[in-house]
Structure formats: structure tokens, C-alpha cells
């Protein structure tokens, strides 16, 4: 009986030690590809669920992201996130999140409301499990529309684990 209790306690402890979910706050600058567009500051908020797949250094999870720039250009999407641990505390992350885009400024039209946000970032894990990262994002409609100017952004991000 004592062994069964110890094994149960160890299993519960291992289950709670799994990687946490995260809310990621980002701020940066958006550079629209069309020369008539207006580049500007951008804020982002992202939810990253606990990984559904883990290997030695790679994990995959689902997530959702919202970004809004100073003109009100807004993108909301959901998709797949991958994280590769480089060693010690460093990591590389990437994601693909198709979603809905609404231009707050007509000059920042990306060719349609369907846009895919891709992200590539480099980050560092802090004591306590929170992280900081620098990421580059790209939004475009993957040529599903006649026009596909796209927008790139550089973000400084803080990952709050819970």
C-alpha cells in the first residue's frame, strides 16, 4: 500500500511538472511591403497551450494570437507552434497561424481578410520559467488573392508561464 501511494504521488508530481501554458506579450514595429502603406508600432498578445507533443529538444503546441497596430490594423489567428531547445536556456520558436485580418487604415490593405501569420523567434528562459524573445513575423495571404503585399514585424516578447 505504501508503495502504491509513493508511485501515485510521483505520477501526480510528474504530471504537474509538465511545461506550462503561456501568455506572450509583444511590442514592436510593423513594416508594410507596399510603398503606399503606413509602417507603425504594433502590439501582440498570444496564448500558447501546453505542448501536445514533446521530444528531447522539440515540442509542438496549439496557440492563438492577436496583433493590433497604431492605426487599428488587426489580425487574429490560431495555429501550430513549435519550440526547439538549443541548450541551456536558449530556444528557437516558430509558428503558423492563419486567421482574419481587418485593415484599420485603407492604405494597409493586404489583399483580403484571410491572412497567415508566420513567426520565427529566438528566446531565453529566465529563472522561474518565464521567457523573453525577439521574433520576426510575416503576414500574407499566400497568394490566395490577386494582391499579396504582406507585412513584416519585429517584436520584443515576454512569455508569462502559468
N, CA and C atoms as an extended XYZ file, in Angstrom:
486
Properties=species:S:1:pos:R:3:atomname:S:1:resname:S:1:resid:I:1 pbc="F F F"
N         0.817       -1.188        0.000 N   UNK     1
C         0.000        0.000        0.000 CA  UNK     1
C         0.869        1.263        0.000 C   UNK     1
N         1.925        1.238        0.815 N   UNK     2
C         2.829        2.378        0.883 CA  UNK     2
C         3.484        2.626       -0.471 C   UNK     2
N         3.875        1.566       -1.159 N   UNK     3
C         4.491        1.679       -2.478 CA  UNK     3
C         3.514        2.278       -3.477 C   UNK     3
N         2.270        1.846       -3.430 N   UNK     4
C         1.245        2.365       -4.326 CA  UNK     4
C         1.054        3.872       -4.105 C   UNK     4
N         1.044        4.314       -2.858 N   UNK     5
C         0.916        5.741       -2.564 CA  UNK     5
C         2.110        6.534       -3.078 C   UNK     5
N         3.313        5.999       -2.908 N   UNK     6
C         4.513        6.680       -3.389 CA  UNK     6
C         4.512        6.786       -4.914 C   UNK     6
N         4.130        5.700       -5.579 N   UNK     7
C         4.073        5.709       -7.046 CA  UNK     7
C         3.023        6.711       -7.520 C   UNK     7
N         1.865        6.752       -6.857 N   UNK     8
C         0.801        7.697       -7.224 CA  UNK     8
C         1.268        9.140       -7.036 C   UNK     8
N         1.919        9.408       -5.917 N   UNK     9
C         2.426       10.756       -5.655 CA  UNK     9
C         3.463       11.159       -6.694 C   UNK     9
N         4.342       10.239       -7.073 N   UNK    10
C         5.353       10.530       -8.091 CA  UNK    10
C         4.701       10.808       -9.444 C   UNK    10
N         3.666       10.058       -9.783 N   UNK    11
C         2.972       10.268      -11.058 CA  UNK    11
C         2.283       11.623      -11.090 C   UNK    11
N         1.652       12.001       -9.978 N   UNK    12
C         0.994       13.309       -9.913 CA  UNK    12
C         2.037       14.420      -10.005 C   UNK    12
N         3.152       14.256       -9.328 N   UNK    13
C         4.233       15.239       -9.395 CA  UNK    13
C         4.783       15.382      -10.794 C   UNK    13
N         4.947       14.270      -11.489 N   UNK    14
C         5.448       14.326      -12.867 CA  UNK    14
C         4.443       15.007      -13.780 C   UNK    14
N         3.163       14.762      -13.557 N   UNK    15
C         2.133       15.379      -14.395 CA  UNK    15
C         2.100       16.890      -14.192 C   UNK    15
N         2.279       17.365      -12.963 N   UNK    16
C         2.243       18.794      -12.725 CA  UNK    16
C         3.541       19.480      -13.140 C   UNK    16
N         4.608       18.717      -13.371 N   UNK    17
C         5.873       19.306      -13.792 CA  UNK    17
C         5.931       19.528      -15.302 C   UNK    17
N         4.859       19.175      -16.007 N   UNK    18
C         4.824       19.354      -17.456 CA  UNK    18
C         4.939       20.842      -17.799 C   UNK    18
N         5.457       21.159      -18.995 N   UNK    19
C         5.590       22.557      -19.392 CA  UNK    19
C         4.258       23.284      -19.304 C   UNK    19
N         4.327       24.529      -18.892 N   UNK    20
C         3.137       25.331      -18.647 CA  UNK    20
C         2.608       25.975      -19.923 C   UNK    20
N         1.396       26.450      -19.791 N   UNK    21
C         0.828       27.302      -20.812 CA  UNK    21
C         1.479       28.675      -20.677 C   UNK    21
N         1.350       29.499      -21.707 N   UNK    22
C         1.955       30.835      -21.657 CA  UNK    22
C         1.047       31.868      -22.300 C   UNK    22
N         1.140       33.062      -21.766 N   UNK    23
C         0.595       34.253      -22.415 CA  UNK    23
C         1.824       35.059      -22.832 C   UNK    23
N         1.862       35.468      -24.092 N   UNK    24
C         3.027       36.167      -24.621 CA  UNK    24
C         2.619       37.586      -25.014 C   UNK    24
N         3.287       38.559      -24.406 N   UNK    25
C         3.052       39.975      -24.696 CA  UNK    25
C         4.173       40.457      -25.609 C   UNK    25
N         3.823       41.131      -26.700 N   UNK    26
C         4.837       41.612      -27.629 CA  UNK    26
C         4.614       43.060      -28.028 C   UNK    26
N         5.709       43.733      -28.327 N   UNK    27
C         5.645       45.104      -28.829 CA  UNK    27
C         6.760       45.280      -29.845 C   UNK    27
N         6.478       46.023      -30.909 N   UNK    28
C         7.495       46.214      -31.925 CA  UNK    28
C         7.066       47.170      -33.012 C   UNK    28
N         7.558       46.884      -34.220 N   UNK    29
C         7.334       47.769      -35.359 CA  UNK    29
C         6.949       46.947      -36.578 C   UNK    29
N         5.888       47.375      -37.275 N   UNK    30
C         5.396       46.698      -38.471 CA  UNK    30
C         5.831       47.462      -39.717 C   UNK    30
N         6.388       46.746      -40.691 N   UNK    31
C         6.876       47.306      -41.951 CA  UNK    31
C         6.052       46.708      -43.090 C   UNK    31
N         5.146       47.504      -43.645 N   UNK    32
C         4.298       47.045      -44.746 CA  UNK    32
C         5.084       47.078      -46.054 C   UNK    32
N         4.919       46.047      -46.862 N   UNK    33
C         5.690       45.910      -48.103 CA  UNK    33
C         5.280       46.912      -49.169 C   UNK    33
N         3.999       47.250      -49.242 N   UNK    34
C         3.522       48.206      -50.234 CA  UNK    34
C         4.050       49.597      -49.879 C   UNK    34
N         4.637       50.287      -50.846 N   UNK    35
C         5.242       51.599      -50.592 CA  UNK    35
C         4.206       52.654      -50.196 C   UNK    35
N         2.932       52.448      -50.522 N   UNK    36
C         1.872       53.391      -50.155 CA  UNK    36
C         1.364       53.156      -48.729 C   UNK    36
N         1.689       52.019      -48.136 N   UNK    37
C         1.226       51.683      -46.787 CA  UNK    37
C         1.939       52.519      -45.739 C   UNK    37
N         1.398       52.497      -44.525 N   UNK    38
C         1.985       53.262      -43.426 CA  UNK    38
C         2.537       52.318      -42.368 C   UNK    38
N         3.861       52.287      -42.229 N   UNK    39
C         4.523       51.479      -41.216 CA  UNK    39
C         4.259       52.089      -39.845 C   UNK    39
N         4.209       51.233      -38.813 N   UNK    40
C         3.877       51.747      -37.490 CA  UNK    40
C         4.144       50.765      -36.366 C   UNK    40
N         3.962       51.245      -35.133 N   UNK    41
C         4.138       50.411      -33.952 CA  UNK    41
C         3.034       49.358      -33.893 C   UNK    41
N         3.372       48.196      -33.313 N   UNK    42
C         2.421       47.087      -33.227 CA  UNK    42
C         2.524       46.430      -31.854 C   UNK    42
N         1.383       45.975      -31.343 N   UNK    43
C         1.309       45.209      -30.098 CA  UNK    43
C         0.735       43.839      -30.418 C   UNK    43
N         1.195       42.829      -29.682 N   UNK    44
C         0.654       41.489      -29.898 CA  UNK    44
C         0.396       40.804      -28.562 C   UNK    44
N        -0.577       39.910      -28.585 N   UNK    45
C        -0.930       39.095      -27.439 CA  UNK    45
C        -1.135       37.683      -27.971 C   UNK    45
N        -0.466       36.715      -27.355 N   UNK    46
C        -0.527       35.337      -27.845 CA  UNK    46
C        -0.758       34.378      -26.689 C   UNK    46
N        -1.553       33.356      -26.949 N   UNK    47
C        -1.756       32.277      -25.988 CA  UNK    47
C        -1.100       31.027      -26.546 C   UNK    47
N        -0.255       30.395      -25.744 N   UNK    48
C         0.384       29.140      -26.143 CA  UNK    48
C        -0.046       28.052      -25.167 C   UNK    48
N        -0.738       27.044      -25.677 N   UNK    49
C        -1.218       25.945      -24.842 CA  UNK    49
C        -0.060       25.029      -24.466 C   UNK    49
N        -0.257       24.187      -23.460 N   UNK    50
C         0.752       23.183      -23.108 CA  UNK    50
C         1.003       22.290      -24.315 C   UNK    50
N         2.245       21.849      -24.519 N   UNK    51
C         2.570       21.028      -25.700 CA  UNK    51
C         1.761       19.729      -25.769 C   UNK    51
N         1.353       19.386      -26.985 N   UNK    52
C         0.689       18.105      -27.199 CA  UNK    52
C         1.698       17.049      -27.659 C   UNK    52
N         2.905       17.508      -28.025 N   UNK    53
C         3.975       16.580      -28.432 CA  UNK    53
C         5.294       17.095      -27.876 C   UNK    53
N         6.089       16.174      -27.328 N   UNK    54
C         7.410       16.542      -26.839 CA  UNK    54
C         8.407       15.453      -27.217 C   UNK    54
N         9.544       15.882      -27.705 N   UNK    55
C        10.679       15.005      -27.954 CA  UNK    55
C        11.822       15.546      -27.087 C   UNK    55
N        13.022       15.089      -27.316 N   UNK    56
C        14.145       15.510      -26.483 CA  UNK    56
C        14.297       17.024      -26.447 C   UNK    56
N        14.325       17.669      -27.613 N   UNK    57
C        14.525       19.120      -27.674 CA  UNK    57
C        13.380       19.867      -28.343 C   UNK    57
N        12.439       19.159      -28.939 N   UNK    58
C        11.362       19.798      -29.708 CA  UNK    58
C        10.016       19.573      -29.041 C   UNK    58
N         9.191       20.622      -29.038 N   UNK    59
C         7.812       20.482      -28.576 CA  UNK    59
C         6.887       21.194      -29.552 C   UNK    59
N         5.653       20.698      -29.639 N   UNK    60
C         4.643       21.293      -30.510 CA  UNK    60
C         3.390       21.563      -29.692 C   UNK    60
N         2.766       22.699      -29.947 N   UNK    61
C         1.565       23.097      -29.210 CA  UNK    61
C         0.642       23.888      -30.127 C   UNK    61
N        -0.597       24.044      -29.685 N   UNK    62
C        -1.557       24.898      -30.369 CA  UNK    62
C        -1.551       26.262      -29.706 C   UNK    62
N        -1.919       27.283      -30.462 N   UNK    63
C        -1.975       28.617      -29.888 CA  UNK    63
C        -2.860       29.539      -30.697 C   UNK    63
N        -3.011       30.748      -30.180 N   UNK    64
C        -3.789       31.785      -30.854 CA  UNK    64
C        -3.085       33.118      -30.626 C   UNK    64
N        -3.225       34.028      -31.594 N   UNK    65
C        -2.536       35.310      -31.494 CA  UNK    65
C        -3.427       36.444      -31.995 C   UNK    65
N        -3.251       37.590      -31.364 N   UNK    66
C        -3.923       38.822      -31.756 CA  UNK    66
C        -2.863       39.896      -31.886 C   UNK    66
N        -2.904       40.647      -32.988 N   UNK    67
C        -1.994       41.790      -33.126 CA  UNK    67
C        -2.788       42.993      -33.611 C   UNK    67
N        -2.415       44.159      -33.073 N   UNK    68
C        -3.062       45.419      -33.425 CA  UNK    68
C        -1.978       46.475      -33.540 C   UNK    68
N        -1.997       47.244      -34.653 N   UNK    69
C        -1.021       48.328      -34.770 CA  UNK    69
C        -1.693       49.653      -34.438 C   UNK    69
N        -0.925       50.728      -34.485 N   UNK    70
C        -1.432       52.026      -34.033 CA  UNK    70
C        -2.554       52.595      -34.902 C   UNK    70
N        -2.714       52.093      -36.127 N   UNK    71
C        -3.840       52.505      -36.983 CA  UNK    71
C        -5.063       51.608      -36.804 C   UNK    71
N        -4.950       50.588      -35.971 N   UNK    72
C        -6.069       49.680      -35.758 CA  UNK    72
C        -6.090       48.508      -36.722 C   UNK    72
N        -5.043       48.330      -37.524 N   UNK    73
C        -4.950       47.147      -38.380 CA  UNK    73
C        -4.844       45.938      -37.454 C   UNK    73
N        -5.751       44.971      -37.599 N   UNK    74
C        -5.879       43.882      -36.635 CA  UNK    74
C        -5.824       42.529      -37.321 C   UNK    74
N        -5.108       41.583      -36.694 N   UNK    75
C        -5.088       40.193      -37.156 CA  UNK    75
C        -5.333       39.295      -35.961 C   UNK    75
N        -6.218       38.325      -36.140 N   UNK    76
C        -6.434       37.304      -35.121 CA  UNK    76
C        -6.343       35.952      -35.816 C   UNK    76
N        -5.545       35.067      -35.242 N   UNK    77
C        -5.344       33.766      -35.870 CA  UNK    77
C        -5.081       32.685      -34.839 C   UNK    77
N        -5.103       31.458      -35.317 N   UNK    78
C        -4.824       30.299      -34.461 CA  UNK    78
C        -4.071       29.274      -35.283 C   UNK    78
N        -3.193       28.529      -34.622 N   UNK    79
C        -2.441       27.532      -35.362 CA  UNK    79
C        -1.421       26.801      -34.519 C   UNK    79
N        -0.387       26.367      -35.180 N   UNK    80
C         0.619       25.475      -34.627 CA  UNK    80
C         1.877       26.236      -34.225 C   UNK    80
N         2.439       25.859      -33.056 N   UNK    81
C         3.660       26.468      -32.533 CA  UNK    81
C         4.678       25.355      -32.301 C   UNK    81
N         5.900       25.570      -32.744 N   UNK    82
C         6.982       24.631      -32.482 CA  UNK    82
C         8.114       25.334      -31.748 C   UNK    82
N         8.685       24.657      -30.753 N   UNK    83
C         9.804       25.214      -29.986 CA  UNK    83
C        10.927       24.185      -29.972 C   UNK    83
N        12.125       24.638      -30.313 N   UNK    84
C        13.317       23.782      -30.298 CA  UNK    84
C        14.303       24.354      -29.289 C   UNK    84
N        14.653       23.565      -28.285 N   UNK    85
C        15.607       23.991      -27.269 CA  UNK    85
C        17.016       23.837      -27.807 C   UNK    85
N        17.782       24.922      -27.759 N   UNK    86
C        19.146       24.909      -28.286 CA  UNK    86
C        20.156       24.386      -27.264 C   UNK    86
N        19.845       24.511      -26.019 N   UNK    87
C        20.764       24.113      -24.960 CA  UNK    87
C        20.723       25.153      -23.877 C   UNK    87
N        21.050       24.730      -22.679 N   UNK    88
C        20.974       25.574      -21.505 CA  UNK    88
C        19.604       26.247      -21.469 C   UNK    88
N        19.491       27.529      -21.709 N   UNK    89
C        18.207       28.233      -21.599 CA  UNK    89
C        17.709       28.819      -22.916 C   UNK    89
N        18.452       28.656      -23.995 N   UNK    90
C        18.099       29.269      -25.285 CA  UNK    90
C        17.136       28.384      -26.067 C   UNK    90
N        16.276       29.016      -26.862 N   UNK    91
C        15.328       28.279      -27.690 CA  UNK    91
C        15.020       29.060      -28.970 C   UNK    91
N        14.557       28.311      -29.967 N   UNK    92
C        14.056       28.882      -31.215 CA  UNK    92
C        12.590       28.492      -31.305 C   UNK    92
N        11.746       29.430      -31.684 N   UNK    93
C        10.328       29.105      -31.847 CA  UNK    93
C         9.851       29.531      -33.225 C   UNK    93
N         8.890       28.800      -33.710 N   UNK    94
C         8.252       29.128      -34.979 CA  UNK    94
C         6.776       28.826      -34.881 C   UNK    94
N         5.984       29.549      -35.644 N   UNK    95
C         4.547       29.269      -35.649 CA  UNK    95
C         3.942       29.684      -36.981 C   UNK    95
N         2.801       29.069      -37.263 N   UNK    96
C         1.994       29.407      -38.432 CA  UNK    96
C         0.563       29.529      -37.941 C   UNK    96
N        -0.031       30.713      -38.130 N   UNK    97
C        -1.380       30.969      -37.629 CA  UNK    97
C        -2.238       31.668      -38.676 C   UNK    97
N        -3.011       30.897      -39.439 N   UNK    98
C        -3.955       31.518      -40.363 CA  UNK    98
C        -5.070       32.208      -39.583 C   UNK    98
N        -5.613       33.270      -40.170 N   UNK    99
C        -6.682       33.959      -39.470 CA  UNK    99
C        -7.290       35.098      -40.255 C   UNK    99
N        -7.946       35.961      -39.522 N   UNK   100
C        -8.708       37.076      -40.077 CA  UNK   100
C        -7.932       38.379      -39.896 C   UNK   100
N        -7.879       39.187      -40.960 N   UNK   101
C        -7.208       40.484      -40.929 CA  UNK   101
C        -8.200       41.574      -41.310 C   UNK   101
N        -8.173       42.670      -40.552 N   UNK   102
C        -9.005       43.829      -40.862 CA  UNK   102
C        -8.122       45.064      -40.850 C   UNK   102
N        -8.044       45.739      -41.990 N   UNK   103
C        -7.216       46.948      -42.039 CA  UNK   103
C        -7.985       48.111      -41.431 C   UNK   103
N        -7.366       48.764      -40.465 N   UNK   104
C        -7.935       49.966      -39.869 CA  UNK   104
C        -7.631       51.172      -40.733 C   UNK   104
N        -6.600       51.053      -41.540 N   UNK   105
C        -6.179       52.103      -42.471 CA  UNK   105
C        -6.241       51.490      -43.870 C   UNK   105
N        -7.021       52.090      -44.767 N   UNK   106
C        -7.185       51.542      -46.125 CA  UNK   106
C        -5.857       51.378      -46.859 C   UNK   106
N        -4.845       52.182      -46.506 N   UNK   107
C        -3.540       52.060      -47.159 CA  UNK   107
C        -2.832       50.752      -46.788 C   UNK   107
N        -3.251       50.124      -45.698 N   UNK   108
C        -2.609       48.895      -45.221 CA  UNK   108
C        -3.396       47.648      -45.601 C   UNK   108
N        -4.106       47.716      -46.718 N   UNK   109
C        -4.836       46.557      -47.247 CA  UNK   109
C        -3.830       45.492      -47.673 C   UNK   109
N        -4.013       44.272      -47.192 N   UNK   110
C        -3.104       43.170      -47.549 CA  UNK   110
C        -3.681       42.252      -48.623 C   UNK   110
N        -4.742       42.682      -49.278 N   UNK   111
C        -5.291       41.908      -50.386 CA  UNK   111
C        -6.498       41.074      -50.031 C   UNK   111
N        -6.905       41.043      -48.784 N   UNK   112
C        -8.066       40.271      -48.368 CA  UNK   112
C        -8.070       40.063      -46.867 C   UNK   112
N        -9.171       39.528      -46.370 N   UNK   113
C        -9.298       39.343      -44.924 CA  UNK   113
C        -8.624       38.061      -44.435 C   UNK   113
N        -8.360       37.096      -45.321 N   UNK   114
C        -7.639       35.881      -44.928 CA  UNK   114
C        -6.135       36.139      -45.023 C   UNK   114
N        -5.462       36.065      -43.881 N   UNK   115
C        -4.013       36.270      -43.837 CA  UNK   115
C        -3.391       35.210      -42.934 C   UNK   115
N        -2.192       34.801      -43.257 N   UNK   116
C        -1.462       33.815      -42.470 CA  UNK   116
C        -0.278       34.508      -41.810 C   UNK   116
N        -0.213       34.399      -40.488 N   UNK   117
C         0.921       34.961      -39.759 CA  UNK   117
C         1.931       33.855      -39.487 C   UNK   117
N         3.150       34.056      -39.947 N   UNK   118
C         4.235       33.126      -39.615 CA  UNK   118
C         5.200       33.875      -38.700 C   UNK   118
N         5.882       33.131      -37.823 N   UNK   119
C         6.768       33.740      -36.835 CA  UNK   119
C         8.020       32.898      -36.692 C   UNK   119
N         9.148       33.567      -36.546 N   UNK   120
C        10.415       32.927      -36.215 CA  UNK   120
C        11.048       33.766      -35.118 C   UNK   120
N        11.381       33.109      -33.995 N   UNK   121
C        11.919       33.849      -32.861 CA  UNK   121
C        13.073       33.140      -32.182 C   UNK   121
N        13.857       33.903      -31.474 N   UNK   122
C        14.963       33.399      -30.664 CA  UNK   122
C        14.733       33.913      -29.254 C   UNK   122
N        14.799       32.998      -28.251 N   UNK   123
C        14.487       33.416      -26.901 CA  UNK   123
C        15.378       32.809      -25.845 C   UNK   123
N        15.172       33.292      -24.624 N   UNK   124
C        15.952       32.876      -23.460 CA  UNK   124
C        14.992       32.647      -22.301 C   UNK   124
N        15.148       31.528      -21.604 N   UNK   125
C        14.312       31.201      -20.459 CA  UNK   125
C        14.906       31.800      -19.186 C   UNK   125
N        14.100       32.558      -18.474 N   UNK   126
C        14.516       33.196      -17.229 CA  UNK   126
C        14.333       32.244      -16.049 C   UNK   126
N        14.912       32.585      -14.906 N   UNK   127
C        14.654       31.825      -13.687 CA  UNK   127
C        13.155       31.871      -13.413 C   UNK   127
N        12.581       30.767      -13.020 N   UNK   128
C        11.152       30.732      -12.745 CA  UNK   128
C        10.309       30.291      -13.929 C   UNK   128
N        10.909       30.145      -15.116 N   UNK   129
C        10.173       29.617      -16.259 CA  UNK   129
C         9.637       30.628      -17.243 C   UNK   129
N         9.581       31.914      -16.886 N   UNK   130
C         9.163       32.911      -17.867 CA  UNK   130
C        10.276       33.085      -18.892 C   UNK   130
N         9.951       33.686      -20.036 N   UNK   131
C        10.922       33.793      -21.124 CA  UNK   131
C        10.868       35.177      -21.752 C   UNK   131
N        11.941       35.532      -22.435 N   UNK   132
C        11.972       36.711      -23.297 CA  UNK   132
C        12.423       36.245      -24.676 C   UNK   132
N        11.930       36.915      -25.704 N   UNK   133
C        12.333       36.542      -27.058 CA  UNK   133
C        12.263       37.739      -27.990 C   UNK   133
N        12.956       37.610      -29.091 N   UNK   134
C        12.873       38.546      -30.206 CA  UNK   134
C        12.331       37.728      -31.369 C   UNK   134
N        11.327       38.262      -32.047 N   UNK   135
C        10.695       37.499      -33.122 CA  UNK   135
C        10.438       38.380      -34.330 C   UNK   135
N        10.461       37.748      -35.483 N   UNK   136
C        10.080       38.368      -36.745 CA  UNK   136
C         8.809       37.676      -37.206 C   UNK   136
N         7.799       38.468      -37.559 N   UNK   137
C         6.563       37.892      -38.083 CA  UNK   137
C         6.356       38.359      -39.526 C   UNK   137
N         5.604       37.566      -40.252 N   UNK   138
C         5.211       37.928      -41.613 CA  UNK   138
C         3.749       37.554      -41.783 C   UNK   138
N         2.968       38.490      -42.302 N   UNK   139
C         1.566       38.209      -42.615 CA  UNK   139
C         1.376       38.382      -44.110 C   UNK   139
N         0.756       37.382      -44.723 N   UNK   140
C         0.376       37.483      -46.122 CA  UNK   140
C        -0.753       36.504      -46.380 C   UNK   140
N        -1.366       36.626      -47.556 N   UNK   141
C        -2.461       35.711      -47.889 CA  UNK   141
C        -1.996       34.523      -48.721 C   UNK   141
N        -0.686       34.327      -48.802 N   UNK   142
C        -0.098       33.179      -49.525 CA  UNK   142
C        -0.586       33.118      -50.972 C   UNK   142
N        -0.773       34.291      -51.577 N   UNK   143
C        -1.224       34.415      -52.973 CA  UNK   143
C        -2.588       33.770      -53.230 C   UNK   143
N        -3.441       33.738      -52.196 N   UNK   144
C        -4.813       33.265      -52.398 CA  UNK   144
C        -5.702       34.372      -52.956 C   UNK   144
N        -5.191       35.608      -52.981 N   UNK   145
C        -5.902       36.763      -53.536 CA  UNK   145
C        -5.069       37.350      -54.667 C   UNK   145
N        -5.670       38.251      -55.457 N   UNK   146
C        -4.953       38.883      -56.561 CA  UNK   146
C        -3.795       39.740      -56.061 C   UNK   146
N        -3.992       40.408      -54.926 N   UNK   147
C        -2.929       41.223      -54.339 CA  UNK   147
C        -2.413       40.545      -53.084 C   UNK   147
N        -1.090       40.628      -52.864 N   UNK   148
C        -0.478       39.977      -51.707 CA  UNK   148
C         0.753       40.767      -51.253 C   UNK   148
N         0.567       42.027      -50.784 N   UNK   149
C         1.738       42.828      -50.428 CA  UNK   149
C         2.454       42.355      -49.158 C   UNK   149
N         1.734       41.902      -48.132 N   UNK   150
C         2.351       41.406      -46.903 CA  UNK   150
C         2.844       42.499      -45.978 C   UNK   150
N         3.115       42.082      -44.743 N   UNK   151
C         3.666       42.966      -43.726 CA  UNK   151
C         4.591       42.158      -42.828 C   UNK   151
N         5.729       42.746      -42.492 N   UNK   152
C         6.700       42.123      -41.594 CA  UNK   152
C         6.754       42.945      -40.313 C   UNK   152
N         7.018       42.278      -39.194 N   UNK   153
C         7.142       42.990      -37.923 CA  UNK   153
C         8.293       42.406      -37.122 C   UNK   153
N         8.938       43.252      -36.365 N   UNK   154
C         9.970       42.848      -35.424 CA  UNK   154
C         9.403       43.109      -34.031 C   UNK   154
N         9.397       42.070      -33.181 N   UNK   155
C         8.782       42.167      -31.864 CA  UNK   155
C         9.746       41.771      -30.756 C   UNK   155
N         9.673       42.464      -29.652 N   UNK   156
C        10.296       42.057      -28.403 CA  UNK   156
C         9.153       41.459      -27.586 C   UNK   156
N         9.346       40.213      -27.077 N   UNK   157
C         8.231       39.491      -26.449 CA  UNK   157
C         8.592       39.004      -25.044 C   UNK   157
N         7.577       38.986      -24.177 N   UNK   158
C         7.710       38.444      -22.826 CA  UNK   158
C         6.702       37.312      -22.681 C   UNK   158
N         7.177       36.106      -22.357 N   UNK   159
C         6.350       34.906      -22.217 CA  UNK   159
C         6.090       34.670      -20.730 C   UNK   159
N         4.851       34.829      -20.311 N   UNK   160
C         4.469       34.593      -18.914 CA  UNK   160
C         3.902       33.190      -18.791 C   UNK   160
N         4.604       32.315      -18.091 N   UNK   161
C         4.173       30.919      -17.940 CA  UNK   161
C         3.233       30.795      -16.745 C   UNK   161
N         2.190       29.976      -16.920 N   UNK   162
C         1.282       29.707      -15.809 CA  UNK   162
C         0.809       28.265      -15.861 C   UNK   162
